[in-house]
């Protein structure tokens, strides 16, 4: 099975092409370049979009716009190529890339996303834990003061690598049924 996986929920978008568990190629970039990155991965592997069997897409939590870009790309590709898709939590992918670590994504508004939801960094009991992800990097001082270990900023465990999305993809189905994982209400409000 050939899987194209990508996640655009954080500031660093990732894409990977995986066949039967073997990573054929992987890229990091920005959410806006996810389709170009996918095309480059396929070309580098001498494959075409028609060779794909499955899409694995990060569903968040993370940036509202980033999550929407990833889901829109997945839905467009799935429709054009008649492919099933599987949604994968960005937190789960981070955790898969750093076994035993607590995944922490920057949620903006002085909060982080963790497996239990959104919280202010200072309210989390992280003593003795290793933390990975954009939230761990942003709030390094707070977490280390609370007794946590945060790997160096350039440690690749801080990025939700798409190879882990491919590994975690379960129960594929129609892409339009893949739902975002927002965790909290959006900032934008509908005018009354």
SERO-4910 file (N, C-alpha, C, O; in steps of 0.05 Angstrom, whole numbers):
BEGIN
 pado doro    nc1    nc2    nc3   cac1   cac2   cac3    cc1    cc2    cc3    oc1    oc2    oc3
  Unk    A     17    -24      0      0      0      0     18     25      0     36     27     16
  Unk    A     12     43    -18     27     68    -20     10     91     -7    -12     96    -16
  Unk    A     21    103     13      7    124     28     21    151     25     45    153     28
  Unk    A      5    171     18     15    199     19      3    210     45    -21    211     49
  Unk    A     21    219     63     13    230     89     23    258     91     45    265     82
  Unk    A      7    275    104     15    303    109      0    315    132    -22    306    139
  Unk    A     13    334    145      2    349    167      9    378    165     32    385    161
  Unk    A    -11    395    166     -7    424    164    -17    439    188    -21    463    187
  Unk    A    -21    425    211    -33    437    235    -14    455    250    -23    472    266
  Unk    A     12    452    247     32    468    262     47    486    242     42    486    218
  Unk    A     65    502    253     80    521    236     98    506    216    105    517    195
  Unk    A    105    481    222    121    465    203    104    443    192     96    424    206
  Unk    A     97    445    166     81    425    153    100    402    144    123    406    137
  Unk    A     90    378    146    106    355    138     90    337    118     66    336    119
  Unk    A    105    325    101     94    307     81    112    282     79    136    285     82
  Unk    A    100    259     74    116    235     71    102    216     51     77    216     49
  Unk    A    118    201     37    108    180     19    118    154     31    143    150     34
  Unk    A    100    136     38    107    112     52     94     88     38     70     88     32
  Unk    A    111     68     33    101     43     21    107     20     40    130     14     46
  Unk    A     86      6     49     89    -17     67    108    -11     90    124    -28     97
  Unk    A    105     12    102    121     19    125    148     31    119    161     42    137
  Unk    A    157     31     94    182     42     86    178     71     76    162     76     59
  Unk    A    193     89     88    191    117     80    207    121     54    231    118     53
  Unk    A    192    128     33    205    133      7    215    161      4    234    167    -11
  Unk    A    203    179     19    212    207     19    196    223     40    174    215     47
  Unk    A    209    244     49    195    261     69    205    290     65    228    295     59
  Unk    A    186    309     69    192    337     66    180    353     89    160    345    101
  Unk    A    193    375     96    181    394    114    179    421     99    196    427     82
  Unk    A    159    436    106    156    462     93    134    478    107    132    478    131
  Unk    A    118    491     91     96    508    101     70    495     91     70    481     71
  Unk    A     48    501    104     22    490     96     15    497     67      4    480     53
  Unk    A     22    521     59     14    529     32     29    513     10     21    514    -13
  Unk    A     50    499     17     65    484     -3     60    454     -2     75    438    -14
  Unk    A     40    445     13     36    417     17     31    401     -9     41    379    -12
  Unk    A     16    413    -27     11    399    -53     36    398    -70     42    378    -83
  Unk    A     52    419    -70     77    419    -85     97    399    -73    111    385    -87
  Unk    A     97    398    -46    114    378    -33    106    350    -40    123    333    -45
  Unk    A     80    345    -41     70    318    -48     78    311    -76     87    288    -82
  Unk    A     76    330    -94     84    326   -122    113    319   -124    121    301   -138
  Unk    A    130    334   -109    159    329   -110    166    302    -98    184    288   -108
  Unk    A    151    293    -77    156    267    -66    150    245    -87    165    226    -90
  Unk    A    128    248   -100    120    228   -121    140    227   -143    148    206   -152
  Unk    A    148    250   -153    167    252   -175    194    239   -167    206    225   -183
  Unk    A    203    245   -143    229    235   -133    229    204   -131    249    191   -134
  Unk    A    205    193   -126    202    164   -124    194    151   -151    189    127   -152
  Unk    A    193    167   -172    185    158   -199    157    146   -198    152    126   -211
  Unk    A    140    159   -184    112    150   -181     93    172   -191    102    195   -194
  Unk    A     68    166   -195     48    185   -203     26    185   -182     24    167   -166
  Unk    A      9    206   -182    -14    206   -163    -32    182   -166    -44    173   -147
  Unk    A    -33    171   -190    -50    147   -195    -39    122   -180    -54    102   -178
  Unk    A    -14    123   -171     -3    100   -157    -11     99   -127     -8     79   -114
  Unk    A    -22    121   -117    -29    123    -89    -53    105    -82    -71    101    -98
  Unk    A    -52     94    -58    -74     78    -47    -89     91    -25   -113     85    -20
  Unk    A    -76    109    -10    -89    121     13    -76    148     20    -52    152     15
  Unk    A    -93    166     31    -83    191     41    -86    190     72   -106    181     82
  Unk    A    -65    199     86    -67    202    115    -62    232    121    -42    243    113
  Unk    A    -81    244    134    -79    273    138    -81    280    168    -98    268    183
  Unk    A    -65    299    177    -66    308    204    -91    325    208    -98    342    192
  Unk    A   -106    320    230   -131    333    235   -129    353    258   -149    365    266
  Unk    A   -105    358    268   -101    376    290   -101    361    317    -99    336    317
  Unk    A   -101    376    338   -106    404    340    -81    420    331    -59    410    330
  Unk    A    -86    445    326    -65    463    318    -78    489    307    -99    497    316
  Unk    A    -64    501    288    -74    525    275   -100    519    260   -101    500    245
  Unk    A   -120    536    265   -146    532    251   -142    532    221   -151    514    207
  Unk    A   -127    553    211   -123    555    183   -106    532    172   -112    521    151
  Unk    A    -85    524    187    -69    502    178    -84    476    176    -81    461    157
  Unk    A   -101    470    196   -117    446    195   -136    446    171   -139    426    157
  Unk    A   -148    469    166   -167    472    143   -152    468    116   -162    456     98
  Unk    A   -127    479    114   -112    475     90   -107    445     85   -111    435     63
  Unk    A    -98    431    106    -93    402    103   -117    386     96   -116    369     78
  Unk    A   -140    392    109   -164    378    102   -174    384     74   -184    366     60
  Unk    A   -173    409     66   -181    416     39   -163    402     18   -174    392     -2
  Unk    A   -137    402     23   -119    388      4   -126    358      3   -127    347    -19
  Unk    A   -131    346     26   -137    317     27   -163    312     12   -166    293     -4
  Unk    A   -183    329     17   -209    325      4   -207    329    -26   -219    313    -42
  Unk    A   -192    349    -35   -189    353    -63   -174    330    -77   -182    321    -98
  Unk    A   -152    321    -65   -138    298    -76   -155    273    -76   -155    258    -96
  Unk    A   -168    268    -55   -185    244    -53   -207    244    -74   -212    223    -87
  Unk    A   -219    266    -78   -240    268    -99   -228    265   -127   -239    250   -143
  Unk    A   -206    278   -132   -194    277   -159   -183    249   -165   -184    240   -188
  Unk    A   -172    236   -145   -159    210   -149   -175    186   -140   -166    163   -142
  Unk    A   -199    191   -130   -217    170   -120   -202    153    -99   -200    128   -101
  Unk    A   -192    167    -78   -176    154    -57   -191    156    -30   -204    175    -25
  Unk    A   -187    135    -13   -197    138     14   -177    154     31   -154    158     23
  Unk    A   -186    165     53   -169    181     70   -173    172     99   -195    162    107
  Unk    A   -153    177    115   -154    171    144   -144    196    159   -122    206    152
  Unk    A   -159    205    178   -150    227    195   -133    217    218   -140    197    230
  Unk    A   -112    232    225    -94    224    247    -89    249    264    -83    270    254
  Unk    A    -92    246    290    -87    267    309    -58    276    307    -39    260    306
  Unk    A    -53    302    306    -26    313    305    -12    306    331     12    301    331
  Unk    A    -26    307    353    -14    299    379     -5    270    379     16    263    389
  Unk    A    -22    253    368    -14    224    366     11    220    349     28    204    356
  Unk    A     13    235    327     36    232    310     61    242    325     83    230    322
  Unk    A     59    264    339     81    274    355     90    253    376    114    247    379
  Unk    A     70    241    389     76    221    410     90    196    397    108    185    409
  Unk    A     81    189    373     93    165    360    122    171    353    139    152    352
  Unk    A    129    196    348    156    203    341    175    207    365    199    210    362
  Unk    A    163    206    389    178    210    413    166    193    435    154    203    454
  Unk    A    169    166    433    156    148    453    163    156    482    186    161    488
  Unk    A    143    157    498    146    164    526    145    193    532    143    201    555
  Unk    A    145    210    512    144    239    515    115    249    514     98    236    503
  Unk    A    110    272    527     84    285    526     84    304    502    100    323    502
  Unk    A     66    300    483     64    319    461     50    345    469     29    344    482
  Unk    A     61    368    462     51    394    469     52    412    445     74    418    435
  Unk    A     29    421    436     28    439    412     20    467    421      2    470    437
  Unk    A     34    487    410     27    515    416     -2    520    406     -8    517    382
  Unk    A    -19    529    424    -47    535    418    -52    565    415    -74    573    410
  Unk    A    -31    581    417    -33    610    418    -50    618    442    -58    601    458
  Unk    A    -56    643    445    -72    653    467    -62    644    494    -78    639    513
  Unk    A    -35    641    497    -22    632    522    -31    605    531    -33    599    555
  Unk    A    -38    587    512    -46    560    518    -30    540    501    -17    547    481
  Unk    A    -32    515    509    -21    493    494    -42    471    491    -59    468    508
  Unk    A    -39    456    469    -56    432    466    -40    408    476    -17    404    468
  Unk    A    -53    392    493    -42    367    503    -63    346    499    -86    353    492
  Unk    A    -57    320    503    -78    300    498   -104    304    513   -125    295    504
  Unk    A   -103    318    536   -128    323    551   -143    348    543   -165    353    553
  Unk    A   -133    364    524   -147    388    515   -128    411    514   -104    408    508
  Unk    A   -138    435    519   -123    460    519   -119    469    548   -137    467    564
  Unk    A    -95    480    554    -90    489    581    -68    510    581    -52    512    562
  Unk    A    -67    526    602    -45    545    605    -21    528    613    -23    511    630
  Unk    A      3    534    602     26    518    608     32    515    638     40    493    647
  Unk    A     29    536    653     36    536    682     17    518    698     23    511    721
  Unk    A     -6    510    687    -25    493    702    -20    463    699    -32    447    712
  Unk    A     -1    456    681      4    428    676     24    416    695     44    429    702
  Unk    A     18    392    705     37    378    722     56    361    704     48    340    695
  Unk    A     80    372    699     98    360    680    124    351    693    143    345    679
  Unk    A    126    352    719    151    346    733    161    318    725    146    298    727
  Unk    A    186    316    716    198    291    708    191    282    680    202    262    671
  Unk    A    173    296    666    165    288    639    183    300    618    194    322    622
  Unk    A    185    287    595    198    298    572    176    309    554    157    294    548
  Unk    A    178    333    545    158    346    529    169    352    501    192    361    498
  Unk    A    152    347    481    160    352    453    138    367    439    115    365    446
  Unk    A    146    382    419    126    397    403    130    427    404    146    437    420
  Unk    A    115    441    388    118    470    386    111    484    412    123    505    419
  Unk    A     93    473    427     86    485    453    108    481    474    112    498    491
  Unk    A    121    458    473    144    453    491    166    473    486    179    483    504
  Unk    A    171    478    460    192    497    453    185    526    461    201    540    473
  Unk    A    160    534    455    152    561    461    152    567    491    160    589    500
  Unk    A    143    547    507    141    551    536    163    536    551    158    527    574
  Unk    A    186    533    539    208    518    551    214    528    579    216    511    597
  Unk    A    216    554    584    223    564    610    202    556    631    210    548    653
  Unk    A    177    557    625    156    550    643    157    520    650    156    512    673
  Unk    A    160    503    629    161    474    633    186    465    648    185    448    665
  Unk    A    209    476    640    233    468    654    233    477    683    244    463    701
  Unk    A    221    500    689    219    509    717    201    491    733    203    489    757
  Unk    A    182    477    719    164    458    732    176    430    734    163    412    743
  Unk    A    201    427    725    214    401    727    213    383    703    221    360    704
  Unk    A    204    394    680    203    378    655    229    380    640    245    398    645
  Unk    A    233    362    621    256    362    603    245    369    575    226    356    566
  Unk    A    257    389    563    249    396    535    275    394    518    294    408    523
  Unk    A    275    376    498    298    373    481    305    400    467    288    417    466
  Unk    A    329    402    456    337    427    442    317    434    420    303    417    409
  Unk    A    314    460    415    295    470    396    297    456    368    276    452    355
  Unk    A    321    449    359    324    437    333    321    407    333    325    394    312
  Unk    A    312    395    355    308    366    356    284    359    339    262    371    342
  Unk    A    287    340    322    265    333    303    240    321    317    219    319    304
  Unk    A    243    314    342    219    303    356    198    325    361    176    319    369
  Unk    A    205    350    357    187    373    360    168    376    336    149    391    337
  Unk    A    173    361    315    157    363    290    140    338    287    150    316    289
  Unk    A    114    342    282     96    318    277    101    306    250     87    312    231
  Unk    A    122    290    248    130    278    222    108    262    209     95    245    222
  Unk    A    103    267    183     82    254    169     86    223    167     66    209    163
  Unk    A    110    214    169    115    185    169     98    171    191     89    148    188
  Unk    A     95    185    213     79    173    235     49    175    230     34    158    240
  Unk    A     41    194    214     13    195    206      6    171    189    -14    158    193
  Unk    A     25    164    171     21    140    154     20    115    172      3     97    167
  Unk    A     37    114    191     38     90    209     12     88    226      4     66    232
  Unk    A      1    111    233    -23    111    251    -49    111    236    -70    109    249
  Unk    A    -49    113    210    -74    114    194    -91     89    198    -82     67    193
  Unk    A   -115     93    207   -134     71    212   -161     78    200   -168    101    197
  Unk    A   -176     58    194   -204     61    185   -208     82    163   -223    101    166
  Unk    A   -194     78    140   -198     98    119   -226     97    108   -240     77    109
  Unk    A   -234    120     97   -261    122     86   -261    147     68   -240    157     60
  Unk    A   -285    156     62   -287    180     45   -274    205     59   -279    209     83
  Unk    A   -259    220     44   -245    243     56   -264    263     67   -257    277     87
  Unk    A   -287    266     56   -306    286     66   -316    279     94   -328    296    108
  Unk    A   -311    255    103   -319    247    131   -297    251    151   -302    247    175
  Unk    A   -273    258    142   -251    263    161   -256    290    173   -258    311    160
  Unk    A   -258    291    200   -265    315    214   -241    327    228   -223    313    237
  Unk    A   -240    354    230   -218    367    244   -221    363    274   -243    359    284
  Unk    A   -199    365    288   -198    363    317   -190    391    327   -166    397    329
  Unk    A   -209    407    333   -203    435    341   -198    439    370   -183    456    378
  Unk    A   -210    423    388   -207    424    417   -222    447    430   -235    444    450
  Unk    A   -220    471    419   -234    494    430   -248    510    408   -243    505    384
  Unk    A   -266    527    416   -282    543    398   -264    562    382   -244    571    393
  Unk    A   -271    569    357   -255    588    342   -257    616    354   -276    623    367
  Unk    A   -236    632    347   -236    660    356   -258    677    341   -270    695    353
  Unk    A   -262    670    316   -281    686    300   -310    680    309   -317    657    316
  Unk    A   -326    701    309   -354    698    317   -371    708    294   -364    726    279
  Unk    A   -394    695    291   -414    703    271   -428    728    281   -437    728    304
  Unk    A   -429    749    265   -443    773    274   -472    768    280   -485    751    267
  Unk    A   -482    782    300   -510    778    309   -530    791    290   -554    790    294
***
